[in-house]
């Protein structure tokens, strides 16, 4: 399953729904929640032909204090969970939860816990320059959780972004200079202002919030309610 929801730049349809997704790329439940949200959006699109969605990525770092070059996965697991013995049952639970949504978690492949600020910056770059950040977000989730790649590494980010249509000439400069660091930090502050303490968290039309990787039916009901209340 591949996420196929796009962010439209213009539209003449009568009804539009703004969907803001606060998430982090090293949050496994965010990947699951993204898949379920997209499935709910597609279901509503099929049911209500005149609705369109403005789907926005909102950076949220679970560990904004992570060293710029990240840390080894083994060290992270020890610090976060108390070691592999405690972590592995949780990883198994997450993998089982994501399987029906087509999410392929391979925690054993991960070797590095990255700082995600630069990756968030690339997604904001796509979004703020009229592009679609969601295919790259999907690729970043998969790179980390399925393929065990370091999504805090400049070369990895440049490669992934270039393969999703980014202008290669400016990519390395965007990543290496932290061009969007202020925007990433601002998103984090906005999340705090809204009372968001964990992700995924979805904000619908600046009025309704959905916390967590909720079942498909919950996302469908929330989207329909937001649409009905316009």
N, C-alpha and C positions, 0 to 999 in steps of 0.2 A: 504494500500500500504506500502510495506517495501523496504527500500533501499537495493539493492542487488548487487551493484557494488563492486568488490573486487580489492585489490591492489596486482598484481601479483609479485612474487619474482623473477621468471625467465621466460624466454620465447624464443621460436625460431621463432616466427612470424616475418614477414619481416618489419612491420611498427609498431612504438610505438609512442604514444602521451603522453607527460607529462602534467598532469592537477593539478595545485596547487590551493587549495581552502583556501583563507583567510576568517575566519569566527569566530564568537563567539557563545557560547552555550546559551546565553541569548538574542540573536538577532533573533526575529521571522522571519524576512525576510531571514535570513541565512538558516533556516530550509526549508522555501518555495523554496529558490534558490537551495538548495541541491537536493530536490526532482526533480525539473525541469532539473537540470544539469544531474542527473542520468538517467532520461528518455531520454534526448538527446543522452547521451553516448550509451545507449542500442539501440536506433534507428540507430546510426551510426554503431554499432557492427553488426546489422542485415544487413545493406546495404553494408558494407565493411568487408568481412570475415577475411581479413588478418591483421586487425588493433587490437592492444591491448593498454590498458591505464595504466599508472602509475599515480594513483590518490593519491595525498598527502594532508594531513591536515596541515594547517598553522595557528597557533594560532594568534588571534587578540582580544585583550580585549577592548571592548567599554568603559569600566571604569576601567583602571588599578589602579586607586586610591581607588577603593572600599575597605572598611575595610576587613581585612583577614577573619573575621567571617560574612561578609555581613551586611545587615541591613534589617529591616522589610519592607515588600512590601509596606505597607501604607506610610512609610516614604519615600521610593524610589519614589513612584508615586507622592507624594507631591513635592519632590525636582525636579524630572525630568519633570513632566507634569503640575504641579500646582494643583494637586488634582484629585480625581476620576471623577468629572464632565467633566474636560478637557480630561482625558485619555480614558474614556470608548468609546467615538465615534471612537477613533483611534484603540482601541483594537477590536472593532466590524468590522472595515474596514479590519484589518489584518486577522481576523478569516474568513471573507468572501472570501478574496483573497486566503487563503490557502486551503479552503475546496475542490476545484476541484482537488487539488494535493494530497488529502488524509491526509492533515495536520490537526490535531485536537487540536485547541487552546482552553483552558479553563482558561482564565486569572483570573477568580473569585476564582480558586482553589489555586493560588499562594499566599504563605504567607511570602516568604523570597526572597530578591534579593541577590544572592550569588556573592562572588568573584570567578571567574572561572579559576584562575591560576592552581589550583590542578587538575581540570578536564581536562584542556588542557594538563597538564603533563602526565596524564594517556594515552591520545590519542597519544602523542609523544612516550611514552614508547612502546606502541603496534607497532607503525610505525617503530621505530628504532631497535626493536628486531625481525623484520621480520614478525610481525603479521598484522592483518587487523584492523585499527582503526574505520572503518565506521559503523559496527553494534553497537559499543559502542557509537559512536557519535549520532546515531539515538536514542539509548536508553536514552542518556543524554538529548537530546532535548525533548523527550516525558516525561521524568521524571519531567522536569521543567515546560514545557508549558501545558501538559495534566494532569499530576498527582499532580502538585504542590509540588514536593519534593525539598528539599534543596540540590542542586548539588555542594554546597560548603562544605557540611558536610562530614567529614571523613568516618563515618559509612555508609552513603548513597553511597559514591563513591566506597568504598570497596565492598559493596553488589552488585552494578551494574557491576563493573568490574569482580568480581568473577563469576557472572552469564554469562559472555561473554568470559570465558575461560582463564582469567588471573590466574597466580599462586597465590593462596591465601596467601602463606607464606610471599611473599614480598610486597603485596599490601599496607598494612598499612604503612610500612616504606617508600614506594614511595610517598604516599600522605602526611604523617605527616612531612617528612623531606624536602619537596619541592625539590626533587631531580632534577626535570626538570625546575626549576625556571629560570635558566640562558637561557635555550633553548627557553622558552616562551618569555622572554624579548628580545632575539635576533630576534625572528620572528616578534615581534612588531617593532623593529628598522628597519628590512628589509622592512616591509610594508611601514614605513615612507620614507625610501630611494626610494622606487618605487612610492611614491606619493599617496599611498592608505590612504584615510582618512575615509572611511566607508566600511562596509561589508554587504553582501558577495561581494568578489572580486575574480575572477577566472583568473589565469594566465596560458596561453597555450603555451607550449614549450618555455617558457621564452621570448616570442616575442609578444604575443597578450594578451590584458586584456579585461575582460568583467565585468562591474560594475553593481551590483544590482541583484535582483531576476528577471531577464529578462524572457520574455515569452519563452516557449519551442523552438519556431522557431528561436529565436535569438541565443540561445545556440547551436542549430543544425547547423546554418550557420557559427558560429564562429569555432566550432569544425571542420567542413568540410573545412573551409578556412585554418586553421592551418595544417590540414592533407595534403591538396593540395600543400601547400607551403614548405613542407619538401624536 
